[in-house]
Amino acid sequence: MMDIVLLIGGLLLILVGANALTDGAASVAKRFNISSLVIGLTIVAFGTSAPELTVSAVSALKGSSDIAIGNVVGSNIFNALMIIGCTAAIVPISVTKGTLSKEIPLCMLASIVLFICANDVLINGASQNSISSSDGMLLLCFFAIFLGYTFAIAHNGGENGETIKIMPIWKASLFIIGGLAGLIYGGQFFVDGASGIARGLGASESIIGLTLVAGGTSLPELATSVVAALKKNPEMAIGNVIGSNLFNIFLVLGCSATITPMNIQGITNLDLGVLIGSCVLLYIFGLFFQKRTITRPEGILLIACYIAYITYLIIG
């Protein structure tokens, strides 16, 4: 019963927090002439990645490496397929030229780097796959490069012509801090409830990490992106998802592996392949068909791909 209460309470906190954070972040972006994309890639992405960082770091320290790694891999797959899919199904997402030529390819690169780091057996003939402390430091170096790039484009100004309500600085700050708190604590409550329910069903750590924990820690991204799309600010929605995926691989796994090396057992190359494939799909949908727009049918197809993947995990 307590697990169900945590699950529902966490979800409510996440939804309220996402709404407050989107309003506050959009107001700050408008006031300081910073583009919505950059706000999505940094402030919102960091805040909504906080549940992943907390869960993965604690899981790694407790020796539950499959939950730590599965959380990141599963969250990124959920972000690219389910969140972009749901958002596009509500409001078609226009993809900026910069996002298509730089951010999405960078997301693909991050996924490929993770694939390489996690394949010691295949590449080096090692006895077991692991993400070592040196791998973690390498990921953190990539994170520093990503931050440098983001700050370099931060003064391009806002490209989004939509009306954004400007709040007083104190109010916007309160919305952002309160929204982040709701997202972080809501995510923790949700994961605690979901994990308790899953363990009661006797599921493996890798399945828990890739599904329930990943979905739970990705709920902030889902809520924030859907709210941003409904408020006619889809640039923030896709920027938030891409930024969160980069934060998850470079920062979350980088910090977790630097703290303690993580052995990989239940996470397979199929999971990592789906992660890379989800980024490729976003790129294809943005580049071809209705150019630089992820349409409703494409969004529904992304959702179908995610459902097929989860079905395979559960049945397989």
C-alpha positions in Angstrom: 0.0 0.0 0.0 2.8 2.4 0.9 4.5 1.8 -2.4 1.3 2.8 -4.3 1.1 6.0 -2.1 4.7 6.9 -3.0 4.0 6.2 -6.7 0.9 8.5 -6.9 2.4 11.2 -4.6 5.6 11.3 -6.6 3.7 11.6 -9.9 1.7 14.6 -8.5 4.8 16.3 -7.3 6.5 15.8 -10.7 3.6 17.3 -12.6 3.3 20.4 -10.4 7.1 20.8 -10.4 7.4 20.6 -14.2 4.8 23.3 -14.7 6.5 25.7 -12.3 9.9 25.0 -13.7 8.9 25.6 -17.3 7.2 28.9 -16.4 10.2 30.1 -14.4 12.9 28.9 -16.9 11.0 30.5 -19.9 10.7 33.8 -18.0 14.4 33.8 -17.2 15.2 33.0 -20.8 13.1 35.9 -22.1 14.4 38.4 -19.6 18.1 37.7 -20.3 17.6 37.2 -24.0 18.9 33.6 -23.8 17.3 31.2 -26.2 14.7 28.6 -25.0 16.9 25.9 -26.5 19.9 26.8 -24.3 17.7 27.0 -21.2 16.3 23.6 -22.0 19.8 22.2 -22.6 21.2 23.5 -19.3 18.9 24.6 -16.4 15.9 22.4 -17.2 18.0 19.5 -18.3 20.2 19.6 -15.1 17.1 19.8 -12.9 15.2 17.0 -14.6 18.4 14.8 -14.7 18.8 15.2 -10.9 16.7 12.1 -10.2 18.9 10.0 -12.5 22.0 11.4 -10.9 20.8 10.6 -7.4 19.5 7.1 -8.2 22.5 6.0 -10.3 25.1 7.3 -7.8 23.4 5.7 -4.8 22.9 2.5 -6.8 26.5 2.4 -7.8 27.7 2.9 -4.2 25.4 0.1 -3.1 26.8 -2.2 -5.7 23.6 -2.3 -7.8 25.5 -1.4 -11.1 22.7 -2.8 -13.3 20.2 -0.4 -11.8 22.7 2.5 -12.1 23.5 1.8 -15.8 20.0 0.6 -16.7 18.6 3.7 -15.3 20.6 5.9 -17.7 20.2 3.7 -20.8 16.5 3.2 -20.1 15.9 6.8 -19.4 17.6 8.0 -22.6 15.6 5.5 -24.6 12.4 6.6 -22.9 13.4 10.3 -23.6 14.0 9.8 -27.3 11.1 7.5 -28.1 8.4 8.0 -25.5 8.8 11.7 -24.6 9.5 13.1 -28.0 6.8 10.7 -29.3 4.2 11.9 -26.8 5.1 15.5 -27.3 4.9 15.3 -31.1 1.6 13.4 -30.9 0.2 16.4 -29.0 1.9 19.2 -31.0 4.2 18.6 -34.0 7.8 19.6 -33.0 9.7 22.0 -35.2 13.4 21.1 -35.1 15.9 24.0 -35.5 18.7 23.8 -37.9 21.3 23.9 -35.1 19.5 21.0 -33.2 19.5 18.9 -36.3 23.1 19.6 -37.3 24.7 19.7 -33.8 22.7 18.6 -30.8 21.2 15.4 -32.2 24.5 14.2 -33.7 26.1 15.0 -30.3 23.5 12.7 -28.7 24.4 10.0 -31.2 28.1 10.4 -30.3 27.3 10.2 -26.6 25.5 6.9 -27.1 28.3 5.5 -29.3 30.9 6.5 -26.6 28.8 4.6 -24.0 28.7 1.6 -26.3 32.5 1.6 -26.6 33.0 2.1 -22.9 30.6 -0.7 -22.0 32.1 -3.3 -24.4 35.4 -4.4 -22.8 34.7 -8.1 -23.7 34.0 -7.3 -27.4 36.8 -4.7 -27.9 39.6 -5.7 -25.5 38.8 -9.4 -24.8 38.3 -8.7 -21.1 36.6 -11.2 -18.9 33.7 -8.9 -18.0 32.2 -5.6 -19.3 32.5 -2.7 -16.9 32.5 1.1 -16.9 35.8 1.9 -15.1 36.8 5.0 -13.2 38.9 6.1 -16.2 35.8 5.7 -18.4 33.9 7.9 -16.0 36.6 10.6 -16.1 36.5 10.4 -19.9 32.7 10.9 -19.9 33.1 13.9 -17.5 35.6 15.4 -20.0 33.0 15.1 -22.8 30.5 16.8 -20.4 32.9 19.7 -20.0 33.1 20.1 -23.8 29.3 19.9 -24.1 28.9 22.7 -21.4 31.5 24.8 -23.2 29.6 24.4 -26.5 26.3 25.3 -24.8 27.7 28.5 -23.2 29.2 29.5 -26.6 25.8 29.5 -28.2 24.1 31.0 -25.1 24.1 34.6 -26.4 22.5 34.0 -29.8 19.2 35.3 -28.3 15.8 33.7 -28.3 14.7 32.2 -31.7 11.3 31.4 -30.4 8.7 34.0 -31.3 6.0 32.8 -28.9 4.8 35.0 -26.1 6.5 34.1 -22.8 5.2 35.6 -19.6 7.9 37.6 -17.8 7.9 37.3 -14.0 9.8 39.3 -11.4 13.2 37.7 -10.9 12.3 36.6 -7.3 9.1 34.9 -8.5 10.9 33.2 -11.4 13.6 32.0 -9.1 11.0 30.7 -6.7 9.3 28.9 -9.5 12.5 27.3 -10.7 13.7 26.3 -7.2 10.3 25.0 -6.2 9.8 23.2 -9.5 13.2 21.5 -9.2 12.4 20.5 -5.6 9.1 19.0 -6.7 10.7 17.1 -9.6 13.6 15.8 -7.5 11.6 14.6 -4.5 8.7 13.5 -6.7 11.1 11.4 -8.8 12.6 9.8 -5.7 9.2 9.0 -4.2 8.0 7.5 -7.5 11.2 5.4 -7.9 10.9 4.1 -4.4 7.3 3.1 -4.9 8.0 1.6 -8.4 11.1 -0.3 -7.2 9.2 -1.7 -4.2 6.4 -2.9 -6.5 8.8 -4.4 -9.0 10.8 -6.3 -6.4 7.6 -7.7 -5.0 7.1 -9.2 -8.4 10.6 -10.7 -8.5 12.0 -8.8 -11.5 15.8 -8.6 -12.1 17.8 -5.4 -11.4 18.5 -4.8 -15.0 14.8 -5.0 -16.0 13.9 -2.7 -13.0 16.6 -0.2 -14.1 15.6 -0.2 -17.8 11.9 0.0 -17.2 10.3 1.2 -14.0 13.3 3.1 -12.5 14.1 4.6 -16.0 10.5 5.6 -16.6 10.2 7.0 -13.1 13.3 9.2 -13.2 12.3 10.3 -16.8 8.9 11.5 -15.7 10.2 15.0 -15.1 11.4 15.2 -18.7 8.0 13.8 -19.9 6.0 16.3 -17.8 8.3 19.3 -18.6 8.4 18.6 -22.4 4.6 18.0 -22.7 3.9 21.2 -20.7 6.4 23.1 -22.8 4.7 21.8 -26.0 1.2 22.7 -24.8 2.5 26.2 -24.1 3.7 26.5 -27.7 7.4 26.3 -26.7 8.4 23.0 -28.4 12.0 24.2 -28.8 12.4 23.9 -25.0 10.8 20.4 -25.2 13.3 18.9 -27.6 16.2 20.9 -26.1 15.3 19.5 -22.7 15.2 15.9 -23.9 18.5 16.1 -25.8 20.2 18.0 -23.0 18.9 15.5 -20.4 20.3 12.6 -22.5 23.7 14.2 -22.7 23.6 15.0 -19.0 22.6 11.4 -18.2 25.5 9.8 -20.2 28.3 12.3 -19.6 27.5 13.6 -16.1 25.4 10.9 -14.4 27.4 7.9 -15.6 30.6 9.9 -15.5 30.1 10.8 -11.8 28.8 7.3 -10.9 31.7 5.5 -12.5 34.3 7.9 -11.2 33.0 7.3 -7.7 33.1 3.5 -8.1 33.7 1.2 -11.2 30.5 -0.5 -12.3 30.4 -4.0 -13.6 27.8 -4.7 -16.4 25.8 -7.9 -16.2 22.2 -7.5 -17.3 22.5 -4.6 -19.8 23.1 -6.0 -23.3 24.3 -4.6 -26.6 20.7 -4.8 -27.7 19.8 -2.2 -25.1 22.7 0.0 -26.2 21.8 -0.6 -29.9 18.3 0.6 -29.2 19.7 3.7 -27.5 21.8 4.5 -30.6 18.9 3.7 -32.9 16.5 6.0 -31.1 18.9 9.0 -31.8 19.2 7.9 -35.4 15.4 7.9 -35.7 15.1 11.4 -34.3 17.7 12.6 -36.9 15.9 10.9 -39.8 12.5 12.2 -38.8 13.9 15.7 -38.4 15.9 15.6 -41.7 13.4 13.9 -44.1 9.7 13.6 -44.7 8.2 16.9 -43.5 11.5 18.7 -43.2 12.7 19.7 -39.8 9.4 18.8 -38.2 8.6 15.7 -36.1 5.0 15.1 -37.0 2.1 13.4 -35.2 2.4 10.2 -37.2 6.2 10.1 -36.5 5.5 10.7 -32.8 3.1 7.8 -32.7 5.7 5.6 -34.5 8.3 6.5 -31.8 5.8 5.5 -29.1 5.2 2.2 -30.9 8.9 1.5 -31.0 9.2 2.1 -27.3 6.3 -0.2 -26.5 7.8 -2.9 -28.7 11.2 -2.6 -26.9 9.6 -2.8 -23.5 7.4 -5.7 -24.5 10.5 -7.6 -25.7 12.3 -6.9 -22.4 9.4 -8.2 -20.3 8.6 -11.3 -22.5 12.2 -12.1 -23.4 
